[in-house]
Amino acid sequence: MAETLSRETAAGKLEGSYDPKFKSVVDAFVENFERRDEVGANVALTLEGRTVVDIWGGRKERDGDPWEKDTVSIVFSCTKGATALCAHMLADRGKLDLDAKVGQYWPEYAQNGKEETLVSMMLDHSAGQPHLRTKLKDGAYYDYDYMVKLLEAETPFWQPGTRNGYHGVSFAWTVGELVHRAGGKRTGRFFADEVAGPLGLDFWIGLPEEIEPRVAPMIFAEPDPAAASSKFTQAVLTDPDSPAHLFLLNNGGANFNSRAAHAAEIGSANGITNGRGLAGMYQPLANGGGKLVGPDTLARMGRVAMATHEDATLLIPSRFALGFMKSMDNRKVPDAPNSSCLLGDTAFGHVGMGGSIGFADPEARLSFGYNMNRMGAGILLNERGQALVDAAYSALGYRSNASGVWTM
């Protein structure tokens, strides 16, 4: 029988329900508010298709309105998981060949050194288009066609397929335009019609204006002195031609708390949902694929496709499946705090800037979603999100993550 959470904290009331087996997740959630300066958040888990945790609370802004059950927020790169899912659904239907050249679907892209780029390279961040060298106009991210045209004309940063570097924002259009070409709909519409609608998810890539009052604005992270000497930070500060610098600073003045950013279709960065929506999207993928994809496609979705000792953009070791992050253990990398994401070996999903996360673990038959409004510093998970993930695996009897993945 489910138990109920109803607890007052200095940050606001925490509410929801949970299976007692997962009380450790509830304890970690409460601790995030009491000891780790959580402001507002939702965490949700499903196990074997059944919701076992759905708790929320705090405030939409510091000293603001309560975080309600239906509160949503931008989940940044967790959006990549939604966009990648759309691509895999099209592959499952025989409409998108992941081993074909991109030019087969998008002829205008096959120029200036990109002629041999494969569809799979767009998904695993090896396509050589981690960002754009052209200085972006104001509001560039909100103009889908403008970004597509720039990427068509761009020369890759490296020979496609020879290495990988996180396509932090450009993924919205590299993968997104393939979804458009192969599926006949842009990503936001395809996702709404084929995923969010059928699954009953509060999850949008391009937010309707009537939902705007439910959005908790993001509280941006304070700079982390511990990361000041990281390779990523130094590249941002000292190398204006680097993917790291361009990814972080060449953004056309994008304001992700604005109505314009919420309404746009940025399939790498502006998905708006909550932990419930993230867990709900991954729930079928934790349980055989459901009506989304078949078993062969699901197996390919979770397999490591690209791993490196130094990601060309993030400048840390990284591991990716086709469009999804895999467990990444960078705890011993010098001067790189919050640069890990420790999951089970079969798990795949995506972290969002500031610390949100959604993933499926087919071995555990677990899906997980967490969103919040106070962003943490660092590239991957901070201690709030990782504490929740750790508690979930511990509740399932997993013993340790010392190997870099959670094991029994």
N, C-alpha and C positions, 0 to 999 in steps of 0.2 A: 504494500500500500504506500502511495506517495506521501511524503511529509511536506510541510509547508514552511517556507522561510518568511518570517516577518520580524525584521530587526531594525531598530533605529540606530543610526550612527551619526557622527558629527557631519558627515557628508550628505546625509539624507536617509530615507528609508530603503531597505533592501527587501525584496519580495520575490515570490515565485514558488515553485514546487520541485521536488527531486525524489528520486529513488534513494532510500537510506544507504544503499551500497555505495553511493557516490557522495556521501557526506564530506569526504575529504576535498572534493571540488568546491562545495559550499564553504567549507572552512577557509580555503585559499581565496575564494571570492571575497569573503568578509575581511580577511586579513589584508587584501589589496586596498580596501577602503580605510582600514584602521591603521595600517603601517606603511602603505606604499603610495599614498596620495592619489588613489583612484578618485575620479570625480563623478563619472557616470558610466555604466557599462551593462552589458548583457552577455551571459554565457549560456550556451545550449549544447546538449549532447544527445545523440540517439545511439542506441545499442540494438542491433538486430532489427532495425526499423522502428523501434519504439523510443519515444522521447523519455529520457531518464533524468535530465536536468534542464530546467528553463528558469533562470533566475536573473533578476535585473534590479537596478536601483541607482541611488545617488541623485545627481542633478544634471540637467542639460547644459548648464553653465555654472561656474562657481557662484554660489549664492543666488542661483537662478531657479527656474521651475523644476519640479521633480522629473526625473527620468521615468517615464511611464512604460507600460508593457509594450506599447506600439511605437516607442521612440526609435528612430533610426539615425544613422550617421554615415558619412562617407568612409569607405573602407579601403581607399587607395588601391594598392596592388593586389588585394584579394580579388579585385575585378578581373585580373588576368585569368584566374581560375574559371570564371564564368565565360570569358571569351574563348579560352582554350576548349572548354566543354562544347561550345557551339561548333568549333572546328572539328572536334572528334565525332560529334553527332553527324555532321555532314560526311565525314570519312566513313562512318559506319553504314551510311545509306548509299555509299558508292558515288557520292557527288564531289568528293575532294580526295585526291590521291596524295597521301602525305609524302610519298617518294617521288612524286612528279616535280618537274621544274615549275617554279612560280609563274613563269611566262605562259604556261599552258592556260592558266586562268586569268592572268593579269599581264597581257603583252606589254603594256607601257612600262612595266617595272623592269623588263629584261634589257637593260642598257647600262652603259658606264661601269662595266665590271660586275654586273649583277646577273648576267645572262645564265649562269649555271646554278643559281640559288635554288635550293629545293624547298618545298613547302615545309618539310620537317625542320629546316634550319630557321625558319621564321619562329617556330614554336620553341626551339631549344636555345634561342639567344645566340646562335652562331652565324646569323645572316650578315653580320658586319654593319648593321644599321642601328647601333645603340642610341644614336641621337642624330641631330642635324647640325651641320657646320654653319649653315645660313642663319644669320641673326633673325629670329622669328618676330613677326609683326605683333603688335598688341592684340591680345585675344586669339592668338594662333591656335591654341588647343581647342577652342570652341568652334573652329572652322574646319570641319572634317575634310572637305574637298581640297582646301589649301594644303593641309598636311599631307594628304595622299600625293598631290602633285609634286611637293618638295621631295618626298621619299622616292618617287619615280625617277627624278633627275639626279639624286644624290649618288656620289661615288662611295662604295663601301669603305669602312675604316680598315678592314682586312679582307683577304680573300675568303669569300663565304665558305663556311664549313671547316676552316682550319683552326679556329679557336672560338671561344664564346665570351661574350661580355653582355651583361644584363641590359636588355632593351627596355629600360625602365618606363618610358612613356611611349616610345615609338611602337611598341607592341600593339597599341590601340589601332594602329593603321596598317602595320605589316601583316598581322594576323587578322585584324578586323576587316581589311579590304578583301582578303581571301574568303572570309565568311560571306561578305557581300557578293563577290563574284560567283562563288559556288552555290550559295543558298538563295540568291535573288532578293535578299533583304539585308539591310545593314544590321550590325551586331545587336544594337539595342532592341530593334523590332524582333529579330530572330529569337533573342533570349526571352523577351516578354511572351512571345507566342508559343515557343517550344519548351521552355523550361519554367520560368517563374509562374506563368499562367497555369499550366497543367499541375504544377506542384503546389500551387497556392501560396507562393512566397511573396513577402514584402521585400522585393529586390528589384532595383531599377538601374539600368545604364541609360541615363537620360530621364531625370525625375519630373513627373507631372507637377505642375505648379500647385495643385490642390494638396499635395503631400508635404509641401515645404514647411508648414507649421510644425510638423512632427520631427524635423531634423534638428539634432543637437550639433551646434557648431563645434569645429575642432579647436582645441586649445593647443597651440603649437609648442613643441618641445623646447626647453631651455638648452642652450649649447652645453655639451658634455666636455669638461676640461680633460677627462681621461682619454678622449678620442682626438684631441688636438693634434697629436703627432702621428695619427694613423695615416697609412698610405692614401686612403681615400680622401681624407681631409686635406692633406698636403697637395694632392693632385687638384682638388677643387680650388685651392688658394693660389697655387703657383703655376699651373699648366693650363692656360686658356684653351688649348687645342685638344685637351684630353676628353674622353667620353665622360669621365666623372664630372668635370667642370661644366661641360655643355648640358649634361643631363640635369644637373642641379640648378644651373643659373640661366640657361638659354630657354626661357619658358614663356616669353611673350607676356609677362606680367600676370600669369594665371593666379587667380585668387580662388582657392578651392572652398572657401566659405561663401562664395557669391552665388546668387541665383543663376548667373550665366554659366558658371562651372557645373552646377548641379543639373542644369537643363541640357548641357551638351552631351555628346556621345563620345566619351573617352574610354574605350574599352580596356585600358590598362590601369586606370587610375580614379575614375569617378563613380564607381558603383556605390549605390546607397542602399543599405540594408541594416540588419542587426545580427547578433549571434544566432538567433533563431533562423534567419534567412540563410546564413552561411551553412549551418548544420543541415538545414533542409535541402539545400542544393546538393550537398555531398552524400546525403542519406542513401539515395539509390546506388551511388557509386561504391558505398561500403557494403552493399548487399547484392552484388552480382550485376549491377547496371540498370536494373529496373526496366522502364520503358525508354530510357535515354540511349543506352548503348548496349551492344552484345558483349559476350565474354571475351572475345578476341580483342576487340577495341579496348575494353576495360583493362585487359592485361597490358596492352601497349601503353595506355595512359599512365600506369603506375611504374613503368620501368625506367631506370636511369638512362637518359639519352645523351647527356653531355655532362662531364665533370672536369674540373680543372684545379690546378694548384693556385692559380691567380686569375680570377675573373677580370676581364679587360676594363670593366666599368667599376665594379665594386672593390676590386683590388684585394679580395680575400678568396680563399678556396670556396668553390660553389658546386652544387650538384642539382641538376635539373632533369626532370622527365620532360615530355613534349608538352610544354605550356604550364607545367606545375613545378613547384619546389619539392625536393626530397629533404630528408633529414640532413642538416648541415651542422657539423660540430667544429666550431672555431674558438672554443674556449681557451686554447693554448696559443692562439695567434697574438703576438705582442700588440699592444696599443689598438685593440679592436673590440671594445666592449659592445655588448648587445649585438653580436654578429653571428649568433647561432640560432638554430631552430631544431630542437631535439624531438623527433617523432619516432614511431615504430618503423621497422624496415620496409614494410609494404605500403606505408602511408604516403599520400601525395596530396598537395594542396597549395596554398599560397599565403604568405605573410603580407600585410599591408603596412606601409610606412607609418611609424608610430606605435605599431605593435598589435594590430588586429590580426586574426588568423582564421582560416577555415580549412578543413582537410577531411579526407576519408582514409580510413585504415581498413582495407578489406580483410586482412587477417583477423583483426579484432572485431570486425563488423561494427566499427565505431565511426560516427561522424561527429564533428566538433566545429563550433563557431563561437567566436568572441569578438565583440566590437566595443569600443570605448571612445570617449571624447578627449581625454588628456593624453596627448601623444608622448611617447618616450623617445629618448635619443637613441641613436644607433641605427644599424642597417637592417637588422632582423628583429627577433623577439627581445623584449626587455623582461625583467623579472616578473612582472604581473602576468603576462600571457603565458610565459613558460611555467610559472607556478601552477596555473590552471591545467595546462597540458600534463605536467608531471603528476598532478593529483588524479587526473583521469586514468592514466596508465597504471598508477599504483593501485587504484581502486579495482582494476581488472586483473590484478595479480602480477603485473610486470614488475620485474625485480630491480633493474638498473638501466641507466643510460650511459654508463661509463665507456661503452664501446663506440658511442656516437649515435646509437639508435636504442630505443627502449627494447629490452629483451626480457623474456621470462626467466 
